């Protein structure tokens, strides 16, 4: 039986993959994890799904933070910095 957290992880992953397809982002690895009461970069605390993916071209890892409640894409943590969602997907 699928738990609520697993369903949220699945839905968040699906949303991120669909968004990545619009910019033709080459992925070699992807996984996700559900984090309860995660401290975000602005200091707020919320449940999130972190989608981790590896760029197939240059091998860098990116972590996309997704709000577990409403599945809003929050921000991306790149190899050395935070990246705004709109900047990453443009």
PDB file of N, CA, C and O in Angstrom, chain B, residues numbered from 101:
ATOM      1  N   UNK B 101       0.838  -1.176   0.000  1.00  0.00           N
ATOM      2  CA  UNK B 101       0.000   0.000   0.000  1.00  0.00           C
ATOM      3  C   UNK B 101       0.889   1.248   0.000  1.00  0.00           C
ATOM      4  O   UNK B 101       1.887   1.311   0.718  1.00  0.00           O
ATOM      5  N   UNK B 102       0.522   2.213  -0.795  1.00  0.00           N
ATOM      6  CA  UNK B 102       1.282   3.456  -0.896  1.00  0.00           C
ATOM      7  C   UNK B 102       0.866   4.400   0.229  1.00  0.00           C
ATOM      8  O   UNK B 102      -0.324   4.606   0.471  1.00  0.00           O
ATOM      9  N   UNK B 103       1.853   4.967   0.912  1.00  0.00           N
ATOM     10  CA  UNK B 103       1.558   5.920   1.983  1.00  0.00           C
ATOM     11  C   UNK B 103       1.338   7.308   1.394  1.00  0.00           C
ATOM     12  O   UNK B 103       1.652   7.555   0.229  1.00  0.00           O
ATOM     13  N   UNK B 104       0.800   8.208   2.204  1.00  0.00           N
ATOM     14  CA  UNK B 104       0.593   9.585   1.762  1.00  0.00           C
ATOM     15  C   UNK B 104       1.911  10.232   1.360  1.00  0.00           C
ATOM     16  O   UNK B 104       1.974  10.934   0.351  1.00  0.00           O
ATOM     17  N   UNK B 105       2.965  10.001   2.141  1.00  0.00           N
ATOM     18  CA  UNK B 105       4.267  10.595   1.832  1.00  0.00           C
ATOM     19  C   UNK B 105       4.808  10.075   0.506  1.00  0.00           C
ATOM     20  O   UNK B 105       5.382  10.835  -0.274  1.00  0.00           O
ATOM     21  N   UNK B 106       4.629   8.788   0.251  1.00  0.00           N
ATOM     22  CA  UNK B 106       5.084   8.219  -1.022  1.00  0.00           C
ATOM     23  C   UNK B 106       4.311   8.816  -2.190  1.00  0.00           C
ATOM     24  O   UNK B 106       4.888   9.084  -3.244  1.00  0.00           O
ATOM     25  N   UNK B 107       3.021   9.024  -2.012  1.00  0.00           N
ATOM     26  CA  UNK B 107       2.203   9.621  -3.070  1.00  0.00           C
ATOM     27  C   UNK B 107       2.630  11.065  -3.323  1.00  0.00           C
ATOM     28  O   UNK B 107       2.706  11.503  -4.471  1.00  0.00           O
ATOM     29  N   UNK B 108       2.906  11.799  -2.252  1.00  0.00           N
ATOM     30  CA  UNK B 108       3.377  13.179  -2.391  1.00  0.00           C
ATOM     31  C   UNK B 108       4.719  13.196  -3.112  1.00  0.00           C
ATOM     32  O   UNK B 108       4.931  14.020  -4.002  1.00  0.00           O
ATOM     33  N   UNK B 109       5.633  12.292  -2.736  1.00  0.00           N
ATOM     34  CA  UNK B 109       6.927  12.201  -3.411  1.00  0.00           C
ATOM     35  C   UNK B 109       6.737  11.920  -4.895  1.00  0.00           C
ATOM     36  O   UNK B 109       7.390  12.541  -5.734  1.00  0.00           O
ATOM     37  N   UNK B 110       5.854  10.996  -5.221  1.00  0.00           N
ATOM     38  CA  UNK B 110       5.591  10.647  -6.615  1.00  0.00           C
ATOM     39  C   UNK B 110       5.064  11.859  -7.379  1.00  0.00           C
ATOM     40  O   UNK B 110       5.551  12.173  -8.465  1.00  0.00           O
ATOM     41  N   UNK B 111       4.066  12.542  -6.807  1.00  0.00           N
ATOM     42  CA  UNK B 111       3.471  13.701  -7.474  1.00  0.00           C
ATOM     43  C   UNK B 111       4.484  14.824  -7.663  1.00  0.00           C
ATOM     44  O   UNK B 111       4.510  15.473  -8.708  1.00  0.00           O
ATOM     45  N   UNK B 112       5.320  15.052  -6.644  1.00  0.00           N
ATOM     46  CA  UNK B 112       6.347  16.090  -6.750  1.00  0.00           C
ATOM     47  C   UNK B 112       7.359  15.722  -7.831  1.00  0.00           C
ATOM     48  O   UNK B 112       7.747  16.570  -8.634  1.00  0.00           O
ATOM     49  N   UNK B 113       7.783  14.471  -7.852  1.00  0.00           N
ATOM     50  CA  UNK B 113       8.731  14.021  -8.866  1.00  0.00           C
ATOM     51  C   UNK B 113       8.173  14.148 -10.265  1.00  0.00           C
ATOM     52  O   UNK B 113       8.873  14.569 -11.186  1.00  0.00           O
ATOM     53  N   UNK B 114       6.921  13.786 -10.425  1.00  0.00           N
ATOM     54  CA  UNK B 114       6.262  13.893 -11.728  1.00  0.00           C
ATOM     55  C   UNK B 114       6.216  15.348 -12.188  1.00  0.00           C
ATOM     56  O   UNK B 114       6.481  15.645 -13.353  1.00  0.00           O
ATOM     57  N   UNK B 115       5.882  16.243 -11.278  1.00  0.00           N
ATOM     58  CA  UNK B 115       5.813  17.664 -11.617  1.00  0.00           C
ATOM     59  C   UNK B 115       7.183  18.188 -12.043  1.00  0.00           C
ATOM     60  O   UNK B 115       7.288  18.923 -13.025  1.00  0.00           O
ATOM     61  N   UNK B 116       8.229  17.815 -11.313  1.00  0.00           N
ATOM     62  CA  UNK B 116       9.582  18.270 -11.640  1.00  0.00           C
ATOM     63  C   UNK B 116      10.024  17.707 -12.986  1.00  0.00           C
ATOM     64  O   UNK B 116      10.588  18.435 -13.804  1.00  0.00           O
ATOM     65  N   UNK B 117       9.777  16.429 -13.225  1.00  0.00           N
ATOM     66  CA  UNK B 117      10.181  15.819 -14.494  1.00  0.00           C
ATOM     67  C   UNK B 117       9.469  16.483 -15.664  1.00  0.00           C
ATOM     68  O   UNK B 117      10.089  16.748 -16.694  1.00  0.00           O
ATOM     69  N   UNK B 118       8.173  16.755 -15.521  1.00  0.00           N
ATOM     70  CA  UNK B 118       7.438  17.439 -16.587  1.00  0.00           C
ATOM     71  C   UNK B 118       8.038  18.814 -16.860  1.00  0.00           C
ATOM     72  O   UNK B 118       8.170  19.225 -18.013  1.00  0.00           O
ATOM     73  N   UNK B 119       8.397  19.515 -15.803  1.00  0.00           N
ATOM     74  CA  UNK B 119       9.000  20.845 -15.952  1.00  0.00           C
ATOM     75  C   UNK B 119      10.376  20.738 -16.614  1.00  0.00           C
ATOM     76  O   UNK B 119      10.716  21.558 -17.467  1.00  0.00           O
ATOM     77  N   UNK B 120      11.168  19.735 -16.230  1.00  0.00           N
ATOM     78  CA  UNK B 120      12.495  19.544 -16.824  1.00  0.00           C
ATOM     79  C   UNK B 120      12.401  19.223 -18.312  1.00  0.00           C
ATOM     80  O   UNK B 120      13.277  19.614 -19.084  1.00  0.00           O
ATOM     81  N   UNK B 121      11.363  18.526 -18.717  1.00  0.00           N
ATOM     82  CA  UNK B 121      11.194  18.189 -20.130  1.00  0.00           C
ATOM     83  C   UNK B 121      10.960  19.427 -20.982  1.00  0.00           C
ATOM     84  O   UNK B 121      11.279  19.427 -22.171  1.00  0.00           O
ATOM     85  N   UNK B 122      10.411  20.479 -20.393  1.00  0.00           N
ATOM     86  CA  UNK B 122      10.171  21.705 -21.164  1.00  0.00           C
ATOM     87  C   UNK B 122      11.463  22.435 -21.496  1.00  0.00           C
ATOM     88  O   UNK B 122      11.499  23.236 -22.430  1.00  0.00           O
ATOM     89  N   UNK B 123      12.534  22.167 -20.734  1.00  0.00           N
ATOM     90  CA  UNK B 123      13.816  22.830 -21.011  1.00  0.00           C
ATOM     91  C   UNK B 123      14.864  21.838 -21.510  1.00  0.00           C
ATOM     92  O   UNK B 123      16.034  22.196 -21.651  1.00  0.00           O
ATOM     93  N   UNK B 124      14.461  20.605 -21.777  1.00  0.00           N
ATOM     94  CA  UNK B 124      15.363  19.573 -22.306  1.00  0.00           C
ATOM     95  C   UNK B 124      16.604  19.407 -21.436  1.00  0.00           C
ATOM     96  O   UNK B 124      17.731  19.445 -21.930  1.00  0.00           O
ATOM     97  N   UNK B 125      16.384  19.222 -20.133  1.00  0.00           N
ATOM     98  CA  UNK B 125      17.473  19.048 -19.166  1.00  0.00           C
ATOM     99  C   UNK B 125      17.917  17.590 -19.173  1.00  0.00           C
ATOM    100  O   UNK B 125      17.109  16.706 -18.889  1.00  0.00           O
ATOM    101  N   UNK B 126      19.193  17.316 -19.492  1.00  0.00           N
ATOM    102  CA  UNK B 126      19.663  15.928 -19.571  1.00  0.00           C
ATOM    103  C   UNK B 126      19.939  15.338 -18.182  1.00  0.00           C
ATOM    104  O   UNK B 126      20.851  15.784 -17.486  1.00  0.00           O
ATOM    105  N   UNK B 127      19.160  14.348 -17.788  1.00  0.00           N
ATOM    106  CA  UNK B 127      19.278  13.745 -16.456  1.00  0.00           C
ATOM    107  C   UNK B 127      19.914  12.360 -16.576  1.00  0.00           C
ATOM    108  O   UNK B 127      19.512  11.552 -17.413  1.00  0.00           O
ATOM    109  N   UNK B 128      20.911  12.097 -15.731  1.00  0.00           N
ATOM    110  CA  UNK B 128      21.466  10.743 -15.701  1.00  0.00           C
ATOM    111  C   UNK B 128      21.022   9.983 -14.452  1.00  0.00           C
ATOM    112  O   UNK B 128      20.990   8.752 -14.460  1.00  0.00           O
ATOM    113  N   UNK B 129      20.678  10.700 -13.380  1.00  0.00           N
ATOM    114  CA  UNK B 129      20.174  10.072 -12.149  1.00  0.00           C
ATOM    115  C   UNK B 129      19.122  10.984 -11.542  1.00  0.00           C
ATOM    116  O   UNK B 129      19.208  12.208 -11.641  1.00  0.00           O
ATOM    117  N   UNK B 130      18.124  10.366 -10.910  1.00  0.00           N
ATOM    118  CA  UNK B 130      17.113  11.154 -10.198  1.00  0.00           C
ATOM    119  C   UNK B 130      16.590  10.320  -9.028  1.00  0.00           C
ATOM    120  O   UNK B 130      16.372   9.116  -9.157  1.00  0.00           O
ATOM    121  N   UNK B 131      16.395  10.975  -7.898  1.00  0.00           N
ATOM    122  CA  UNK B 131      15.751  10.325  -6.756  1.00  0.00           C
ATOM    123  C   UNK B 131      15.090  11.398  -5.911  1.00  0.00           C
ATOM    124  O   UNK B 131      15.294  12.593  -6.130  1.00  0.00           O
ATOM    125  N   UNK B 132      14.299  10.963  -4.945  1.00  0.00           N
ATOM    126  CA  UNK B 132      13.602  11.934  -4.100  1.00  0.00           C
ATOM    127  C   UNK B 132      13.565  11.440  -2.670  1.00  0.00           C
ATOM    128  O   UNK B 132      13.715  10.252  -2.385  1.00  0.00           O
ATOM    129  N   UNK B 133      13.359  12.394  -1.787  1.00  0.00           N
ATOM    130  CA  UNK B 133      13.188  12.056  -0.374  1.00  0.00           C
ATOM    131  C   UNK B 133      12.206  13.057   0.240  1.00  0.00           C
ATOM    132  O   UNK B 133      12.122  14.211  -0.182  1.00  0.00           O
ATOM    133  N   UNK B 134      11.475  12.589   1.237  1.00  0.00           N
ATOM    134  CA  UNK B 134      10.520  13.419   1.965  1.00  0.00           C
ATOM    135  C   UNK B 134      11.196  13.869   3.249  1.00  0.00           C
ATOM    136  O   UNK B 134      11.682  13.040   4.019  1.00  0.00           O
ATOM    137  N   UNK B 135      11.229  15.164   3.484  1.00  0.00           N
ATOM    138  CA  UNK B 135      11.834  15.690   4.709  1.00  0.00           C
ATOM    139  C   UNK B 135      10.759  16.357   5.556  1.00  0.00           C
ATOM    140  O   UNK B 135      10.064  17.262   5.093  1.00  0.00           O
ATOM    141  N   UNK B 136      10.628  15.910   6.790  1.00  0.00           N
ATOM    142  CA  UNK B 136       9.668  16.477   7.733  1.00  0.00           C
ATOM    143  C   UNK B 136      10.349  17.606   8.496  1.00  0.00           C
ATOM    144  O   UNK B 136      11.463  17.445   8.995  1.00  0.00           O
ATOM    145  N   UNK B 137       9.677  18.740   8.583  1.00  0.00           N
ATOM    146  CA  UNK B 137      10.166  19.912   9.320  1.00  0.00           C
ATOM    147  C   UNK B 137      11.586  20.299   8.891  1.00  0.00           C
ATOM    148  O   UNK B 137      12.486  20.441   9.719  1.00  0.00           O
ATOM    149  N   UNK B 138      11.754  20.461   7.608  1.00  0.00           N
ATOM    150  CA  UNK B 138      13.045  20.870   7.053  1.00  0.00           C
ATOM    151  C   UNK B 138      13.196  22.386   7.195  1.00  0.00           C
ATOM    152  O   UNK B 138      12.248  23.134   6.956  1.00  0.00           O
ATOM    153  N   UNK B 139      14.375  22.827   7.580  1.00  0.00           N
ATOM    154  CA  UNK B 139      14.650  24.264   7.651  1.00  0.00           C
ATOM    155  C   UNK B 139      15.082  24.731   6.268  1.00  0.00           C
ATOM    156  O   UNK B 139      16.076  24.255   5.719  1.00  0.00           O
ATOM    157  N   UNK B 140      14.325  25.665   5.716  1.00  0.00           N
ATOM    158  CA  UNK B 140      14.599  26.158   4.376  1.00  0.00           C
ATOM    159  C   UNK B 140      15.575  27.324   4.408  1.00  0.00           C
ATOM    160  O   UNK B 140      15.927  27.819   5.479  1.00  0.00           O
ATOM    161  N   UNK B 141      16.005  27.757   3.242  1.00  0.00           N
ATOM    162  CA  UNK B 141      17.028  28.804   3.175  1.00  0.00           C
ATOM    163  C   UNK B 141      16.577  30.128   3.778  1.00  0.00           C
ATOM    164  O   UNK B 141      17.412  30.927   4.202  1.00  0.00           O
ATOM    165  N   UNK B 142      15.264  30.375   3.824  1.00  0.00           N
ATOM    166  CA  UNK B 142      14.769  31.617   4.425  1.00  0.00           C
ATOM    167  C   UNK B 142      14.529  31.472   5.926  1.00  0.00           C
ATOM    168  O   UNK B 142      14.050  32.403   6.572  1.00  0.00           O
ATOM    169  N   UNK B 143      14.860  30.308   6.479  1.00  0.00           N
ATOM    170  CA  UNK B 143      14.689  30.073   7.908  1.00  0.00           C
ATOM    171  C   UNK B 143      13.347  29.472   8.285  1.00  0.00           C
ATOM    172  O   UNK B 143      13.151  29.061   9.429  1.00  0.00           O
ATOM    173  N   UNK B 144      12.417  29.414   7.333  1.00  0.00           N
ATOM    174  CA  UNK B 144      11.118  28.808   7.630  1.00  0.00           C
ATOM    175  C   UNK B 144      11.269  27.289   7.725  1.00  0.00           C
ATOM    176  O   UNK B 144      12.229  26.705   7.222  1.00  0.00           O
ATOM    177  N   UNK B 145      10.300  26.678   8.381  1.00  0.00           N
ATOM    178  CA  UNK B 145      10.326  25.230   8.565  1.00  0.00           C
ATOM    179  C   UNK B 145       9.056  24.652   7.957  1.00  0.00           C
ATOM    180  O   UNK B 145       7.949  25.080   8.284  1.00  0.00           O
ATOM    181  N   UNK B 146       9.225  23.676   7.071  1.00  0.00           N
ATOM    182  CA  UNK B 146       8.066  23.011   6.483  1.00  0.00           C
ATOM    183  C   UNK B 146       8.464  21.648   5.951  1.00  0.00           C
ATOM    184  O   UNK B 146       9.645  21.350   5.769  1.00  0.00           O
ATOM    185  N   UNK B 147       7.458  20.833   5.707  1.00  0.00           N
ATOM    186  CA  UNK B 147       7.693  19.535   5.078  1.00  0.00           C
ATOM    187  C   UNK B 147       7.945  19.765   3.595  1.00  0.00           C
ATOM    188  O   UNK B 147       7.216  20.507   2.937  1.00  0.00           O
ATOM    189  N   UNK B 148       8.983  19.122   3.078  1.00  0.00           N
ATOM    190  CA  UNK B 148       9.335  19.281   1.671  1.00  0.00           C
ATOM    191  C   UNK B 148       9.681  17.927   1.057  1.00  0.00           C
ATOM    192  O   UNK B 148       9.993  16.962   1.755  1.00  0.00           O
ATOM    193  N   UNK B 149       9.616  17.894  -0.250  1.00  0.00           N
ATOM    194  CA  UNK B 149      10.170  16.791  -1.020  1.00  0.00           C
ATOM    195  C   UNK B 149      11.386  17.365  -1.730  1.00  0.00           C
ATOM    196  O   UNK B 149      11.306  18.415  -2.367  1.00  0.00           O
ATOM    197  N   UNK B 150      12.506  16.674  -1.617  1.00  0.00           N
ATOM    198  CA  UNK B 150      13.727  17.105  -2.287  1.00  0.00           C
ATOM    199  C   UNK B 150      13.968  16.144  -3.447  1.00  0.00           C
ATOM    200  O   UNK B 150      14.176  14.946  -3.251  1.00  0.00           O
ATOM    201  N   UNK B 151      13.935  16.691  -4.648  1.00  0.00           N
ATOM    202  CA  UNK B 151      14.203  15.915  -5.851  1.00  0.00           C
ATOM    203  C   UNK B 151      15.663  16.157  -6.210  1.00  0.00           C
ATOM    204  O   UNK B 151      16.047  17.281  -6.532  1.00  0.00           O
ATOM    205  N   UNK B 152      16.471  15.116  -6.158  1.00  0.00           N
ATOM    206  CA  UNK B 152      17.894  15.229  -6.476  1.00  0.00           C
ATOM    207  C   UNK B 152      18.128  14.645  -7.857  1.00  0.00           C
ATOM    208  O   UNK B 152      17.670  13.546  -8.169  1.00  0.00           O
ATOM    209  N   UNK B 153      18.848  15.398  -8.681  1.00  0.00           N
ATOM    210  CA  UNK B 153      19.128  14.913 -10.017  1.00  0.00           C
ATOM    211  C   UNK B 153      20.543  15.251 -10.431  1.00  0.00           C
ATOM    212  O   UNK B 153      21.139  16.222  -9.963  1.00  0.00           O
ATOM    213  N   UNK B 154      21.065  14.425 -11.320  1.00  0.00           N
ATOM    214  CA  UNK B 154      22.425  14.616 -11.815  1.00  0.00           C
ATOM    215  C   UNK B 154      22.353  14.994 -13.282  1.00  0.00           C
ATOM    216  O   UNK B 154      21.728  14.304 -14.087  1.00  0.00           O
ATOM    217  N   UNK B 155      22.998  16.095 -13.614  1.00  0.00           N
ATOM    218  CA  UNK B 155      23.075  16.563 -14.990  1.00  0.00           C
ATOM    219  C   UNK B 155      23.945  15.585 -15.784  1.00  0.00           C
ATOM    220  O   UNK B 155      25.101  15.354 -15.430  1.00  0.00           O
ATOM    221  N   UNK B 156      23.395  15.017 -16.846  1.00  0.00           N
ATOM    222  CA  UNK B 156      24.120  14.018 -17.634  1.00  0.00           C
ATOM    223  C   UNK B 156      25.270  14.620 -18.427  1.00  0.00           C
ATOM    224  O   UNK B 156      26.197  13.905 -18.809  1.00  0.00           O
ATOM    225  N   UNK B 157      25.227  15.917 -18.679  1.00  0.00           N
ATOM    226  CA  UNK B 157      26.253  16.555 -19.499  1.00  0.00           C
ATOM    227  C   UNK B 157      27.524  16.845 -18.716  1.00  0.00           C
ATOM    228  O   UNK B 157      28.613  16.445 -19.128  1.00  0.00           O
ATOM    229  N   UNK B 158      27.392  17.539 -17.586  1.00  0.00           N
ATOM    230  CA  UNK B 158      28.591  17.939 -16.836  1.00  0.00           C
ATOM    231  C   UNK B 158      28.724  17.242 -15.483  1.00  0.00           C
ATOM    232  O   UNK B 158      29.725  17.424 -14.790  1.00  0.00           O
ATOM    233  N   UNK B 159      27.733  16.456 -15.109  1.00  0.00           N
ATOM    234  CA  UNK B 159      27.839  15.651 -13.897  1.00  0.00           C
ATOM    235  C   UNK B 159      27.540  16.358 -12.594  1.00  0.00           C
ATOM    236  O   UNK B 159      27.785  15.796 -11.527  1.00  0.00           O
ATOM    237  N   UNK B 160      27.015  17.577 -12.645  1.00  0.00           N
ATOM    238  CA  UNK B 160      26.677  18.295 -11.414  1.00  0.00           C
ATOM    239  C   UNK B 160      25.349  17.803 -10.847  1.00  0.00           C
ATOM    240  O   UNK B 160      24.449  17.404 -11.585  1.00  0.00           O
ATOM    241  N   UNK B 161      25.252  17.842  -9.526  1.00  0.00           N
ATOM    242  CA  UNK B 161      24.006  17.488  -8.851  1.00  0.00           C
ATOM    243  C   UNK B 161      23.212  18.749  -8.533  1.00  0.00           C
ATOM    244  O   UNK B 161      23.776  19.779  -8.163  1.00  0.00           O
ATOM    245  N   UNK B 162      21.896  18.652  -8.684  1.00  0.00           N
ATOM    246  CA  UNK B 162      20.973  19.724  -8.338  1.00  0.00           C
ATOM    247  C   UNK B 162      19.893  19.128  -7.446  1.00  0.00           C
ATOM    248  O   UNK B 162      19.492  17.979  -7.629  1.00  0.00           O
ATOM    249  N   UNK B 163      19.426  19.912  -6.485  1.00  0.00           N
ATOM    250  CA  UNK B 163      18.392  19.466  -5.558  1.00  0.00           C
ATOM    251  C   UNK B 163      17.251  20.474  -5.632  1.00  0.00           C
ATOM    252  O   UNK B 163      17.417  21.642  -5.282  1.00  0.00           O
ATOM    253  N   UNK B 164      16.103  20.015  -6.088  1.00  0.00           N
ATOM    254  CA  UNK B 164      14.935  20.878  -6.239  1.00  0.00           C
ATOM    255  C   UNK B 164      14.034  20.661  -5.031  1.00  0.00           C
ATOM    256  O   UNK B 164      13.610  19.539  -4.755  1.00  0.00           O
ATOM    257  N   UNK B 165      13.747  21.739  -4.317  1.00  0.00           N
ATOM    258  CA  UNK B 165      12.913  21.684  -3.116  1.00  0.00           C
ATOM    259  C   UNK B 165      11.471  21.994  -3.500  1.00  0.00           C
ATOM    260  O   UNK B 165      11.184  23.007  -4.139  1.00  0.00           O
ATOM    261  N   UNK B 166      10.569  21.097  -3.094  1.00  0.00           N
ATOM    262  CA  UNK B 166       9.153  21.207  -3.428  1.00  0.00           C
ATOM    263  C   UNK B 166       8.349  21.184  -2.133  1.00  0.00           C
ATOM    264  O   UNK B 166       8.558  20.317  -1.284  1.00  0.00           O
ATOM    265  N   UNK B 167       7.429  22.136  -1.982  1.00  0.00           N
ATOM    266  CA  UNK B 167       6.548  22.182  -0.817  1.00  0.00           C
ATOM    267  C   UNK B 167       5.676  20.927  -0.808  1.00  0.00           C
ATOM    268  O   UNK B 167       4.990  20.650  -1.792  1.00  0.00           O
ATOM    269  N   UNK B 168       5.691  20.173   0.277  1.00  0.00           N
ATOM    270  CA  UNK B 168       4.949  18.913   0.359  1.00  0.00           C
ATOM    271  C   UNK B 168       3.440  19.120   0.468  1.00  0.00           C
ATOM    272  O   UNK B 168       2.672  18.194   0.206  1.00  0.00           O
ATOM    273  N   UNK B 169       3.008  20.309   0.847  1.00  0.00           N
ATOM    274  CA  UNK B 169       1.573  20.566   0.998  1.00  0.00           C
ATOM    275  C   UNK B 169       0.923  20.905  -0.338  1.00  0.00           C
ATOM    276  O   UNK B 169      -0.071  20.288  -0.722  1.00  0.00           O
ATOM    277  N   UNK B 170       1.484  21.888  -1.050  1.00  0.00           N
ATOM    278  CA  UNK B 170       0.851  22.356  -2.284  1.00  0.00           C
ATOM    279  C   UNK B 170       1.662  22.065  -3.546  1.00  0.00           C
ATOM    280  O   UNK B 170       1.261  22.464  -4.640  1.00  0.00           O
ATOM    281  N   UNK B 171       2.793  21.375  -3.410  1.00  0.00           N
ATOM    282  CA  UNK B 171       3.679  20.990  -4.511  1.00  0.00           C
ATOM    283  C   UNK B 171       4.250  22.178  -5.284  1.00  0.00           C
ATOM    284  O   UNK B 171       4.632  22.041  -6.446  1.00  0.00           O
ATOM    285  N   UNK B 172       4.306  23.340  -4.639  1.00  0.00           N
ATOM    286  CA  UNK B 172       4.974  24.481  -5.273  1.00  0.00           C
ATOM    287  C   UNK B 172       6.471  24.226  -5.304  1.00  0.00           C
ATOM    288  O   UNK B 172       7.051  23.763  -4.322  1.00  0.00           O
ATOM    289  N   UNK B 173       7.090  24.528  -6.428  1.00  0.00           N
ATOM    290  CA  UNK B 173       8.537  24.429  -6.532  1.00  0.00           C
ATOM    291  C   UNK B 173       9.120  25.622  -5.792  1.00  0.00           C
ATOM    292  O   UNK B 173       8.798  26.764  -6.119  1.00  0.00           O
ATOM    293  N   UNK B 174       9.968  25.383  -4.805  1.00  0.00           N
ATOM    294  CA  UNK B 174      10.464  26.449  -3.938  1.00  0.00           C
ATOM    295  C   UNK B 174      11.764  27.057  -4.450  1.00  0.00           C
ATOM    296  O   UNK B 174      11.831  28.260  -4.702  1.00  0.00           O
ATOM    297  N   UNK B 175      12.784  26.241  -4.603  1.00  0.00           N
ATOM    298  CA  UNK B 175      14.075  26.714  -5.100  1.00  0.00           C
ATOM    299  C   UNK B 175      14.945  25.526  -5.454  1.00  0.00           C
ATOM    300  O   UNK B 175      14.598  24.377  -5.180  1.00  0.00           O
ATOM    301  N   UNK B 176      16.079  25.819  -6.067  1.00  0.00           N
ATOM    302  CA  UNK B 176      17.031  24.784  -6.464  1.00  0.00           C
ATOM    303  C   UNK B 176      18.343  25.046  -5.745  1.00  0.00           C
ATOM    304  O   UNK B 176      18.802  26.186  -5.669  1.00  0.00           O
ATOM    305  N   UNK B 177      18.935  24.000  -5.223  1.00  0.00           N
ATOM    306  CA  UNK B 177      20.276  24.090  -4.663  1.00  0.00           C
ATOM    307  C   UNK B 177      21.207  23.472  -5.693  1.00  0.00           C
ATOM    308  O   UNK B 177      21.173  22.267  -5.941  1.00  0.00           O
ATOM    309  N   UNK B 178      22.040  24.323  -6.291  1.00  0.00           N
ATOM    310  CA  UNK B 178      22.989  23.861  -7.296  1.00  0.00           C
ATOM    311  C   UNK B 178      24.285  23.446  -6.647  1.00  0.00           C
ATOM    312  O   UNK B 178      24.361  23.345  -5.422  1.00  0.00           O
ATOM    313  N   UNK B 179      25.319  23.202  -7.455  1.00  0.00           N
ATOM    314  CA  UNK B 179      26.598  22.750  -6.907  1.00  0.00           C
ATOM    315  C   UNK B 179      27.213  23.716  -5.887  1.00  0.00           C
ATOM    316  O   UNK B 179      27.869  23.283  -4.940  1.00  0.00           O
ATOM    317  N   UNK B 180      27.004  25.007  -6.077  1.00  0.00           N
ATOM    318  CA  UNK B 180      27.651  25.977  -5.188  1.00  0.00           C
ATOM    319  C   UNK B 180      26.724  27.078  -4.697  1.00  0.00           C
ATOM    320  O   UNK B 180      27.153  27.936  -3.926  1.00  0.00           O
ATOM    321  N   UNK B 181      25.475  27.078  -5.120  1.00  0.00           N
ATOM    322  CA  UNK B 181      24.599  28.198  -4.775  1.00  0.00           C
ATOM    323  C   UNK B 181      23.131  27.811  -4.900  1.00  0.00           C
ATOM    324  O   UNK B 181      22.779  26.793  -5.496  1.00  0.00           O
ATOM    325  N   UNK B 182      22.291  28.656  -4.318  1.00  0.00           N
ATOM    326  CA  UNK B 182      20.856  28.525  -4.515  1.00  0.00           C
ATOM    327  C   UNK B 182      20.505  29.172  -5.841  1.00  0.00           C
ATOM    328  O   UNK B 182      21.103  30.173  -6.236  1.00  0.00           O
ATOM    329  N   UNK B 183      19.532  28.591  -6.524  1.00  0.00           N
ATOM    330  CA  UNK B 183      19.081  29.118  -7.804  1.00  0.00           C
ATOM    331  C   UNK B 183      17.570  29.286  -7.708  1.00  0.00           C
ATOM    332  O   UNK B 183      16.865  28.384  -7.255  1.00  0.00           O
ATOM    333  N   UNK B 184      17.084  30.432  -8.133  1.00  0.00           N
ATOM    334  CA  UNK B 184      15.640  30.658  -8.137  1.00  0.00           C
ATOM    335  C   UNK B 184      14.995  29.728  -9.167  1.00  0.00           C
ATOM    336  O   UNK B 184      15.586  29.430 -10.205  1.00  0.00           O
ATOM    337  N   UNK B 185      13.789  29.280  -8.869  1.00  0.00           N
ATOM    338  CA  UNK B 185      13.075  28.354  -9.749  1.00  0.00           C
ATOM    339  C   UNK B 185      12.969  28.908 -11.164  1.00  0.00           C
ATOM    340  O   UNK B 185      13.272  28.201 -12.125  1.00  0.00           O
ATOM    341  N   UNK B 186      12.545  30.158 -11.306  1.00  0.00           N
ATOM    342  CA  UNK B 186      12.371  30.738 -12.642  1.00  0.00           C
ATOM    343  C   UNK B 186      13.686  30.819 -13.403  1.00  0.00           C
ATOM    344  O   UNK B 186      13.703  30.649 -14.622  1.00  0.00           O
ATOM    345  N   UNK B 187      14.787  31.077 -12.707  1.00  0.00           N
ATOM    346  CA  UNK B 187      16.094  31.126 -13.365  1.00  0.00           C
ATOM    347  C   UNK B 187      16.526  29.735 -13.819  1.00  0.00           C
ATOM    348  O   UNK B 187      17.081  29.583 -14.908  1.00  0.00           O
ATOM    349  N   UNK B 188      16.281  28.742 -13.009  1.00  0.00           N
ATOM    350  CA  UNK B 188      16.692  27.376 -13.339  1.00  0.00           C
ATOM    351  C   UNK B 188      15.920  26.842 -14.539  1.00  0.00           C
ATOM    352  O   UNK B 188      16.491  26.173 -15.401  1.00  0.00           O
ATOM    353  N   UNK B 189      14.627  27.135 -14.597  1.00  0.00           N
ATOM    354  CA  UNK B 189      13.784  26.603 -15.663  1.00  0.00           C
ATOM    355  C   UNK B 189      13.619  27.564 -16.829  1.00  0.00           C
ATOM    356  O   UNK B 189      12.613  27.504 -17.536  1.00  0.00           O
ATOM    357  N   UNK B 190      14.576  28.439 -17.042  1.00  0.00           N
ATOM    358  CA  UNK B 190      14.485  29.341 -18.202  1.00  0.00           C
ATOM    359  C   UNK B 190      15.618  29.090 -19.157  1.00  0.00           C
ATOM    360  O   UNK B 190      15.712  29.750 -20.191  1.00  0.00           O
TER     361      UNK B 190
END
